[in-house]
Amino acid sequence: MNFEVLINCSFLDVNDNQDESLIKNKHVLSIINDFEDGKWRSSKFHNFIWDNIAETGLSYKERESLVSQSQSQLVESAKNLRLTDKLKDISKGSELAEILLYGIMKHHYGALPVVPKIFYKQNSQDNAKGADSVHIVIEDNNDFSIWFGEAKFYNSIEDARLNKIIDSVSESLRTDKLKKENSIITNVCDIDEFSISEKLKITIKEALDNKESIDSLKSRINIPILILHECGITNTIKELTQEYKDNIIKYHRERANSYFKKQIKKLGSIFKYSDIKFHIILFPIPQKEPIINKFISTVEFYKEQSKND
């Protein structure tokens, strides 16, 4: 991942005197883009989105069939994006955030994309309500963890907006939602295509079997919460200075504290809450609207290309 990481630590290292029994298994990741010619590097950001779009918009077999055809991958991926079809998705930038989270999961956490959710949303009658991304990370001891991601794109991350994120996380942690996600994972064939041992594939499928209690899975569950957000600090500067980095670190530490305080208060009573690992991922941008508009215009271009094929 060619973005700079400013914070990558346990919440224990940045919290302000929360109860340690509740703040364990929480992590903070702060990522920034850089600047060029006095401007935030929009092209670098968008290139990262489009470099990762095939894994979110296509199934494994579709990606493999187009492995040497990067242009075709973009065209086919764009077909599955619903962003230009629904105003509510345009205003939220939801799919753009989902793609960014997929890229971060792949490049920073080394995750395997088990369920391409944008692809699945276009090929499921229930629109695949649930986590915005689902990944498996292979651990050092030939074990695995499962990651159910939340991806948000907001024009503000002040306290009033954080409550909506917590509501979304709470909904995704319902036992019926988790079992549904597990069912989706075990019913798609992508997991069989990964370069992992057959024994581990069997272990993963057995652990995700709906006959198993969710309680036994909670120690493997990670919830990465990407908050791509408009940032006044980022919008006012023209170059990547240490002062800018220090200001973002201070701001993101404060926002992480506020978020986790609220989450603990609302979700702390969930059974085995302290077993679940939560990762808040903060990524500042100068202005939301220009980024969404550029993404939409590119999607429209590739969708038009697909009509002409």
C-alpha positions in Angstrom: 0.0 0.0 0.0 1.6 3.3 -1.1 -0.2 5.5 1.4 1.5 6.6 4.6 0.4 5.1 7.9 0.5 7.6 10.8 -1.0 5.5 13.5 -1.0 1.7 13.7 -1.4 0.6 17.3 -3.5 -0.9 19.9 -6.2 1.4 21.4 -4.5 0.7 24.7 -1.7 3.0 23.5 -3.9 6.0 22.6 -6.9 5.8 25.0 -7.6 8.2 27.8 -8.1 6.0 30.8 -10.9 3.6 29.7 -11.4 0.4 31.5 -8.7 -2.0 30.2 -11.1 -4.9 30.2 -13.3 -3.2 27.6 -10.6 -1.5 25.5 -8.6 -4.6 24.8 -8.8 -6.0 21.3 -9.3 -2.6 19.8 -6.9 -1.0 17.3 -6.4 2.3 15.5 -5.1 2.8 12.0 -4.6 6.3 10.5 -3.7 6.5 6.8 -3.0 9.6 4.7 -2.5 10.4 1.0 0.3 12.9 0.1 0.5 16.1 -2.0 2.0 17.3 -5.3 2.3 20.7 -6.9 0.5 22.2 -3.9 -2.5 19.9 -4.2 -3.8 16.7 -2.5 -2.9 13.8 -4.9 -6.4 13.0 -6.2 -5.0 10.9 -9.1 -3.0 8.6 -6.7 -6.1 8.0 -4.6 -8.3 7.2 -7.6 -5.6 5.0 -9.1 -5.7 2.9 -5.9 -9.5 2.6 -6.1 -9.4 1.4 -9.7 -6.4 -0.9 -9.1 -8.5 -2.8 -6.5 -11.9 -2.6 -8.2 -11.8 -6.0 -9.9 -11.6 -7.9 -6.6 -14.8 -6.2 -5.3 -16.8 -6.2 -8.5 -16.0 -9.6 -10.0 -16.1 -13.2 -8.8 -12.8 -15.2 -8.6 -13.6 -17.0 -11.9 -14.4 -13.7 -13.7 -11.1 -12.2 -12.4 -9.1 -15.2 -13.5 -10.7 -15.3 -17.0 -9.6 -11.6 -17.5 -6.3 -11.9 -15.7 -4.3 -10.5 -18.6 -6.9 -8.0 -19.7 -6.8 -5.1 -17.3 -9.1 -2.9 -19.5 -11.7 -5.7 -19.7 -11.5 -6.1 -15.9 -12.4 -2.5 -15.4 -15.3 -2.6 -17.9 -16.7 -5.7 -16.3 -16.3 -4.4 -12.8 -18.0 -1.2 -13.7 -21.0 -3.1 -14.9 -21.6 -4.4 -11.3 -21.3 -1.0 -9.7 -24.8 0.3 -8.7 -23.5 3.8 -7.7 -24.7 5.6 -10.8 -28.1 4.0 -10.6 -29.3 5.2 -7.3 -29.1 8.7 -6.0 -28.8 7.6 -2.4 -25.6 5.7 -3.2 -24.2 8.7 -5.1 -24.7 10.9 -2.1 -23.0 8.5 0.3 -20.1 7.3 -1.9 -20.7 3.9 -0.3 -19.2 1.8 -3.0 -16.1 3.9 -3.3 -15.5 3.4 0.5 -16.1 -0.3 0.1 -13.5 -0.6 -2.6 -11.0 1.5 -0.5 -11.5 -0.9 2.4 -10.9 -3.9 0.1 -7.6 -2.4 -1.0 -6.5 -1.6 2.6 -7.5 -5.1 3.7 -5.5 -6.7 0.9 -2.4 -4.6 1.1 -2.2 -3.7 4.8 -3.6 -6.8 6.5 -2.8 -9.4 3.8 -6.4 -10.5 3.6 -8.0 -12.9 1.2 -11.2 -11.5 -0.4 -13.6 -14.3 0.4 -16.9 -12.7 -0.8 -16.8 -9.9 -3.4 -19.7 -8.0 -1.9 -20.3 -5.6 -4.8 -20.5 -8.5 -7.1 -22.8 -10.4 -4.8 -25.1 -7.4 -4.3 -25.7 -7.4 -8.0 -26.4 -11.2 -8.1 -28.6 -11.7 -5.0 -32.3 -10.9 -4.6 -31.7 -9.8 -1.0 -29.0 -7.3 -2.1 -26.6 -8.9 0.3 -27.4 -6.8 3.3 -24.8 -7.2 6.0 -21.1 -6.4 6.2 -19.6 -4.2 3.4 -16.7 -6.6 3.0 -15.8 -10.1 4.2 -12.2 -11.3 4.3 -10.2 -14.1 5.8 -6.7 -13.5 7.1 -4.3 -16.5 7.5 -2.6 -16.2 10.8 1.0 -17.3 11.5 0.1 -20.6 13.2 -1.8 -21.8 10.2 -5.0 -20.6 11.7 -7.4 -18.0 10.4 -9.4 -14.9 11.5 -12.5 -13.6 9.7 -13.1 -9.9 9.1 -16.6 -8.3 8.6 -15.9 -4.8 7.3 -17.9 -1.6 7.6 -17.1 1.2 5.1 -18.3 4.8 5.5 -17.7 8.0 3.6 -18.7 11.0 5.6 -18.4 14.8 5.3 -17.9 14.9 9.0 -16.8 12.6 11.8 -17.9 14.7 14.7 -19.7 12.9 17.5 -23.2 13.1 16.0 -22.1 11.1 13.0 -20.3 8.4 15.0 -23.6 7.1 16.4 -24.7 6.0 13.0 -21.5 3.9 12.5 -22.0 2.2 15.9 -25.6 1.4 14.9 -24.4 -0.2 11.7 -21.7 -2.2 13.6 -24.3 -3.3 16.1 -26.6 -4.5 13.4 -23.8 -6.5 11.7 -23.0 -8.3 15.0 -26.5 -9.8 15.4 -26.3 -13.5 15.5 -28.6 -14.0 12.6 -26.6 -11.6 10.5 -23.3 -13.3 11.3 -24.8 -16.7 10.5 -26.1 -15.3 7.2 -22.6 -14.0 6.3 -21.1 -17.3 7.2 -23.6 -19.1 5.0 -22.7 -16.8 2.0 -19.0 -17.6 2.6 -19.4 -21.3 2.7 -21.8 -21.3 -0.3 -19.5 -19.5 -2.7 -16.7 -21.4 -4.4 -14.0 -18.7 -4.2 -12.6 -20.1 -0.9 -11.7 -23.3 -2.7 -9.6 -21.4 -5.1 -7.2 -19.9 -2.6 -3.6 -21.1 -2.2 -4.0 -22.5 1.3 -3.9 -26.0 2.6 -6.8 -28.3 2.2 -6.8 -28.9 5.9 -7.1 -25.2 6.6 -10.0 -24.9 4.0 -11.8 -27.6 5.9 -11.1 -25.9 9.3 -12.5 -22.6 7.9 -15.7 -24.3 6.5 -16.3 -26.3 9.7 -15.9 -23.1 11.9 -18.3 -21.2 9.7 -20.9 -24.0 9.6 -24.3 -22.6 10.7 -24.7 -25.6 13.0 -21.8 -24.2 15.1 -22.5 -21.7 17.8 -21.5 -18.1 16.9 -20.0 -17.9 20.4 -17.2 -20.2 19.5 -16.4 -18.0 16.5 -16.2 -14.7 18.2 -12.5 -14.9 19.2 -11.8 -15.1 15.4 -14.0 -12.2 14.4 -12.5 -8.8 13.5 -14.5 -5.7 12.6 -12.5 -3.2 10.5 -14.4 0.1 10.4 -13.2 2.3 7.6 -14.2 6.0 8.0 -13.2 7.9 4.8 -13.9 11.4 5.8 -13.8 15.0 4.7 -11.2 16.8 6.8 -10.8 20.6 7.3 -7.1 20.2 8.2 -6.4 18.4 5.0 -8.4 20.9 3.0 -6.3 23.8 4.2 -2.8 22.7 3.4 -0.7 22.3 0.2 2.2 20.1 1.2 3.0 17.1 3.3 4.7 18.6 6.4 5.4 17.2 9.8 3.1 19.8 11.3 0.2 18.4 9.1 1.0 14.8 10.2 1.1 15.8 13.9 -2.2 17.6 13.5 -3.8 14.5 11.9 -2.4 12.2 14.5 -3.8 14.4 17.3 -7.2 14.6 15.6 -7.5 10.9 14.8 -6.4 9.9 18.3 -9.2 12.1 19.7 -11.8 10.8 17.2 -10.8 7.2 18.0 -11.3 7.8 21.7 -14.7 9.4 21.1 -15.7 6.5 18.8 -14.7 3.7 21.1 -16.2 5.3 24.2 -19.5 5.4 22.4 -19.2 1.9 21.1 -18.3 0.5 24.5 -21.3 2.2 26.0 -23.7 0.8 23.4 -22.2 -2.6 22.5 -20.4 -3.6 25.6 -23.2 -5.8 26.8 -23.0 -8.1 23.7 -22.0 -11.6 24.8 -18.3 -12.1 24.4 -17.9 -8.5 23.3 -14.3 -8.4 24.6 -13.4 -11.4 22.4 -14.2 -9.5 19.2 -11.5 -7.4 17.7 -12.4 -3.9 16.4 -10.2 -1.8 14.1 -11.0 1.8 13.4 -9.4 3.0 10.2 -9.4 6.7 9.5 -8.5 8.2 6.1 -8.9 12.0 5.6 -9.6 13.7 2.3 -9.9 17.4 1.5 -13.5 17.5 0.0 -16.0 14.7 -0.5 -17.9 15.9 -3.6 -15.1 16.2 -6.1 -13.9 12.7 -5.3 -17.3 11.2 -5.7 -17.9 13.2 -8.9 -14.6 12.0 -10.4 -15.4 8.4 -9.5 -18.9 8.6 -10.9 -17.6 10.0 -14.2 -15.1 7.2 -14.5 -17.8 4.5 -13.7 -20.1 6.1 -16.4 -17.2 6.0 -18.9 -16.6 2.2 -18.3 -20.3 1.4 -18.3 -20.6 3.1 -21.6 -17.7 1.1 -22.9 -19.5 -2.1 -21.9 -22.5 -1.1 -23.9 -20.3 -0.7 -27.0 -18.7 -4.1 -26.7 
